[in-house]
Structure formats: C-alpha cells, structure tokens
Amino acid sequence: MRDLFAAELRANLRGEVLENEPLAGHTSLKVGGPADWFAIPADRDDLLGLLALATRTETPLLVVGGGYNLLVRDGGFRGLVISLVRLGKVECLAGSRIRVEAGLDNRELVRFCRQEELAGLEFLGMIPGTVGGALAVNAGAHGSSVMELVERLFTWCGGQMREWDGTQRTFGYRYHRLAEGEVIVAAELGLSPGDPRAIDQLLEVYREHRQASQRVGFPNAGSFFKNPAGTEAWRLIEAAGLRGARVGGAQVSEVHCNFLVNRGGATAGDFLELAGMIKQRVSAGSGIMLEEEVKIVGEDTGL
Ligand SMILES: Cc1cc2nc3c(=O)[nH]c(=O)nc-3n(C[C@H](O)[C@H](O)[C@H](O)COP(=O)(O)OP(=O)(O)OC[C@H]3O[C@@H](n4cnc5c(N)ncnc54)[C@H](O)[C@@H]3O)c2cc1C
C-alpha cells in the first residue's frame, strides 16, 4: 500500500510533495520529527484527489495549519501530512456572510473583513494560524469562538465531501468534535455590517491586551493547557511553584505560566516531560487535572 500510495502521489499531485520532511519547521514550538510525506496541494481539486488517494490506500493523515497549536512527538508522523496553505480563497456572500477556504491565514481573513466592512471576527486578529486550524480546535478569545459563527461547514469525511449546517456540529470551549480523518476544507461564516473605525479600535484593544500579557520572547504554542471550569490554568501552575520550571530546553515561561517555551534545543520529549510534571504537581496541590489545549500527535522515537 505504501508503494502504491507513493507512486500515485508523485504521479497525480499537482502541488508539492516533500519526503521525510522535519515537522519542527512547521510548528511554532519548533520541535517534532519527520513526516513520511508532506504534501501541499495546489488547490481544492488537488486536495480532494489527495484525500481520495489517502482513503483508498488507508494512509494515516494529519492536517497541519500554521502549527501554532501542535506538539509533534520526536519520532515524527508515519503517513501523510497535508498543508492547506494554497487553499486561501475568501469571498463575500449575500447577507453579511463570507465563504472562506481552510488554508487562509486568520490575520488575512480579519483584514479582508475590515476591508469589506464586516464585523464579528476581530477576536481572531491576534490568534495565529489558519482558518481550518481555528475551526478544528474552535479557537477563541475575549468571550467569542469561531465555531459560533459557522453557518455551513464543508469537510472531507468518511471518504467523501460533506456539507454541514453549523447546528449539526458539536463544539464547546476549545473543542470541536471531528470524525477520525475528517478534514475541514471550507466554511461559511455569518458576520454583521461593521464600521471600519470601530473594527480598528477593537483590533487595537485586543493587540494591546496581548502585548501586555503574552510577550514571552521564545517559541511557544500559546496556552498549553485549557482553563479548568472556574479558574485559570496559569494560576494553578503558578500556585504549584512552577513559574520558570525547566526540563531540558522546555520551560514554563517566566512571563506567562500557561505558556511553555522553547529556550533553544528543546525536544518534544522535554515538553511532554515538563507537561507531565505540571499536571502531576497541579493535581497534587489543587485536585484539578489539567487538560492539554495543544494537540499532541505523532510517534515517540522508541529510544
Ligand atoms: C502566541 C500565541 C497565542 C495564541 N492565542 C490563542 C488564543 O487566544 N485563542 C486560541 O484559541 N488559540 C490561541 N493560540 C493557539 C493557536 O493559535 C490556535 O489554536 C490556532 O487556531 C491554531 O491554528 P493552526 O492553523 O496553527 O492549527 P494547527 O496548530 O496547525 O492545528 C491544530 C489542530 O487542528 C488540526 N487541523 C488544522 N487544520 C485542519 C483542517 N483544515 N481540518 C482538520 N483539522 C485541522 C490539526 O491537525 C491539529 O490537530 C495561540 C498560539 C500562540 C502561538
């Protein structure tokens, strides 16, 4: 199957394919071993051909957006990693709605909405990554999250394209239930008419808030743990005495205790060990078991 997959991949993909591609270069934590194949489909049809091939050959699949919420283990990923960076179309529809492809950068989307005088997505302006990544984890900030705006979702699911009403999807705080191997291809979002000056003001407020609280200065993946009900993960980590705690090159940020940073030369193993230590110490001190917000994928090295 592997040989069949590799041969058909090279013969049919119009975009790019890289073999044994280190995933550290595709994640903001700057760790992670290689992917067997790393493909960048040229457009939607190219993506659908690739997904059909992966389904037919039962090739394990991982989509990477901007890699800002992703911890890839040191053994990398045995299978196909797909980047949707070339699927970046966005257009206005009637009634203050937009249709956007999953590979578009969040910040470009926010710029587009401002230009089209559409409000509602300002909270996404300081969340790094792609629209597909944001939808996959239900990214959010300042009391809003992206799945709340979804009217239609277009996904590859069970070997075919499917169209969903937003109300058919199950999601919550930093959570969106995706089926095994489901890939978000595009979405229609419902926004509202907005005044560009009011949009700019809100974007500026959010930008200042980030600068004050999150200037950590080293590679990171944003909040590493979800906030448990009724409290914030950083408070629990601080109370456990772990500000600045370090395993190898991975460290609890001195600036923001829920940001784990790469001080240079960290491995995924360092981050996993540090995360395990945090969970154990927080649980012992507070009785609360933290849950990772960062998605952990791939294989250990087996060493
Ligand atoms: C400095 C900083 C600040 C941050 N602040 C916030 C914040 O305020 N709020 C917040 O919610 N997050 C925040 N994050 C985390 C991150 O930016 C978001 O989770 C973002 O939505 C990740 O998008 P991405 O494209 O990088 O996804 P990735 O990290 O590439 O992927 C995340 C997950 O989604 C899956 N995925 C990606 N694309 C698709 C697709 N098309 N179909 C199916 N699955 C897919 C991946 O397989 C993976 O499981 C922050 C990160 C950083 C570094």
Ligand as a Chemical Component Dictionary entry (heavy atoms), coordinates in Angstrom:
data_LIG
# 
_chem_comp.id                   LIG 
_chem_comp.type                 NON-POLYMER 
_chem_comp.pdbx_formal_charge   0 
_chem_comp.three_letter_code    LIG 
# 
loop_
_chem_comp_atom.comp_id 
_chem_comp_atom.atom_id 
_chem_comp_atom.alt_atom_id 
_chem_comp_atom.type_symbol 
_chem_comp_atom.charge 
_chem_comp_atom.model_Cartn_x 
_chem_comp_atom.model_Cartn_y 
_chem_comp_atom.model_Cartn_z 
_chem_comp_atom.pdbx_ordinal 
LIG C1  C1  C 0 1.213  33.430 20.751 1  
LIG C2  C2  C 0 0.005  32.541 20.600 2  
LIG C3  C3  C 0 -1.229 32.990 21.036 3  
LIG C4  C4  C 0 -2.361 32.185 20.910 4  
LIG N1  N1  N 0 -3.572 32.652 21.350 5  
LIG C5  C5  C 0 -4.666 31.883 21.197 6  
LIG C6  C6  C 0 -5.955 32.364 21.626 7  
LIG O1  O1  O 0 -6.109 33.468 22.109 8  
LIG N2  N2  N 0 -7.022 31.548 21.449 9  
LIG C7  C7  C 0 -6.906 30.311 20.896 10 
LIG O2  O2  O 0 -7.932 29.626 20.760 11 
LIG N3  N3  N 0 -5.716 29.834 20.493 12 
LIG C8  C8  C 0 -4.594 30.589 20.629 13 
LIG N4  N4  N 0 -3.381 30.101 20.215 14 
LIG C9  C9  C 0 -3.273 28.745 19.666 15 
LIG C10 C10 C 0 -3.411 28.691 18.118 16 
LIG O3  O3  O 0 -3.046 29.921 17.550 17 
LIG C11 C11 C 0 -4.826 28.346 17.722 18 
LIG O4  O4  O 0 -5.237 27.111 18.288 19 
LIG C12 C12 C 0 -4.976 28.262 16.203 20 
LIG O5  O5  O 0 -6.336 28.167 15.873 21 
LIG C13 C13 C 0 -4.214 27.092 15.585 22 
LIG O6  O6  O 0 -4.369 27.162 14.188 23 
LIG P1  P1  P 0 -3.336 26.450 13.237 24 
LIG O7  O7  O 0 -3.738 26.706 11.825 25 
LIG O8  O8  O 0 -1.946 26.833 13.589 26 
LIG O9  O9  O 0 -3.619 24.932 13.576 27 
LIG P2  P2  P 0 -2.547 23.767 13.825 28 
LIG O10 O10 O 0 -1.796 24.061 15.069 29 
LIG O11 O11 O 0 -1.754 23.536 12.601 30 
LIG O12 O12 O 0 -3.506 22.545 14.070 31 
LIG C14 C14 C 0 -4.268 22.439 15.248 32 
LIG C15 C15 C 0 -5.137 21.181 15.167 33 
LIG O13 O13 O 0 -6.104 21.352 14.133 34 
LIG C16 C16 C 0 -5.976 20.328 13.152 35 
LIG N5  N5  N 0 -6.263 20.959 11.855 36 
LIG C17 C17 C 0 -5.663 22.046 11.323 37 
LIG N6  N6  N 0 -6.233 22.361 10.148 38 
LIG C18 C18 C 0 -7.234 21.450 9.940  39 
LIG C19 C19 C 0 -8.194 21.239 8.904  40 
LIG N7  N7  N 0 -8.262 22.037 7.830  41 
LIG N8  N8  N 0 -9.052 20.194 9.026  42 
LIG C20 C20 C 0 -8.999 19.372 10.108 43 
LIG N9  N9  N 0 -8.121 19.523 11.125 44 
LIG C21 C21 C 0 -7.242 20.559 11.026 45 
LIG C22 C22 C 0 -4.543 19.829 13.282 46 
LIG O14 O14 O 0 -4.412 18.503 12.805 47 
LIG C23 C23 C 0 -4.357 19.925 14.789 48 
LIG O15 O15 O 0 -4.963 18.828 15.442 49 
LIG C24 C24 C 0 -2.233 30.894 20.322 50 
LIG C25 C25 C 0 -0.981 30.456 19.869 51 
LIG C26 C26 C 0 0.121  31.269 20.004 52 
LIG C27 C27 C 0 1.453  30.780 19.489 53 
# 
loop_
_chem_comp_bond.comp_id 
_chem_comp_bond.atom_id_1 
_chem_comp_bond.atom_id_2 
_chem_comp_bond.value_order 
_chem_comp_bond.pdbx_ordinal 
LIG C1  C2  SING 1  
LIG C2  C3  SING 2  
LIG C2  C26 DOUB 3  
LIG C3  C4  DOUB 4  
LIG C4  N1  SING 5  
LIG C4  C24 SING 6  
LIG N1  C5  DOUB 7  
LIG C5  C6  SING 8  
LIG C5  C8  SING 9  
LIG C6  O1  DOUB 10 
LIG C6  N2  SING 11 
LIG N2  C7  SING 12 
LIG C7  O2  DOUB 13 
LIG C7  N3  SING 14 
LIG N3  C8  DOUB 15 
LIG C8  N4  SING 16 
LIG N4  C9  SING 17 
LIG N4  C24 SING 18 
LIG C9  C10 SING 19 
LIG C10 O3  SING 20 
LIG C10 C11 SING 21 
LIG C11 O4  SING 22 
LIG C11 C12 SING 23 
LIG C12 O5  SING 24 
LIG C12 C13 SING 25 
LIG C13 O6  SING 26 
LIG O6  P1  SING 27 
LIG P1  O7  DOUB 28 
LIG P1  O8  SING 29 
LIG P1  O9  SING 30 
LIG O9  P2  SING 31 
LIG P2  O10 DOUB 32 
LIG P2  O11 SING 33 
LIG P2  O12 SING 34 
LIG O12 C14 SING 35 
LIG C14 C15 SING 36 
LIG C15 O13 SING 37 
LIG C15 C23 SING 38 
LIG O13 C16 SING 39 
LIG C16 N5  SING 40 
LIG C16 C22 SING 41 
LIG N5  C17 SING 42 
LIG N5  C21 SING 43 
LIG C17 N6  DOUB 44 
LIG N6  C18 SING 45 
LIG C18 C19 SING 46 
LIG C18 C21 DOUB 47 
LIG C19 N7  SING 48 
LIG C19 N8  DOUB 49 
LIG N8  C20 SING 50 
LIG C20 N9  DOUB 51 
LIG N9  C21 SING 52 
LIG C22 O14 SING 53 
LIG C22 C23 SING 54 
LIG C23 O15 SING 55 
LIG C24 C25 DOUB 56 
LIG C25 C26 SING 57 
LIG C26 C27 SING 58 
# 
